[in-house]
């Protein structure tokens, strides 16, 4: 049971019993939310915290020095852009050639059909005139 002398305003309430935790001896109970109440004296003292490790001596950091860094980066960017432009122009050239080839083949096919149709029509006119 909670001791009302140690916990003023917290009489022995059976609903609070579940929230109370043992505080060293079996007869004492304390509320875990009550951080102001000191620990009982019969506990063993805690071990002291271990000392932090000694700081290691840092090695001086070596810097990679490269003269004209910005110029080199700019040159690389220009080369990449030129390469991309070359690839794009090659792809456009192939597509243009393909379109021209398709247009030429279509026109050639249309002319061949027209010539063939006219030759057939002429042959049929001549043969019908001759009575054949």
Secondary structure, 3 states (H helix, E strand, C coil): CCCCCCCCCCCCCCCCCCCEEECCCCCCEEECCCCCCCCCCCCCCCCCCCCCCCCCCCCCCCCCCCCCHHHHHHHHHHHHHHHHHHHHHHHHHHHHHHHHHHHHHHHHHHHHHHHHHHHHHHHHHHHHHHCC
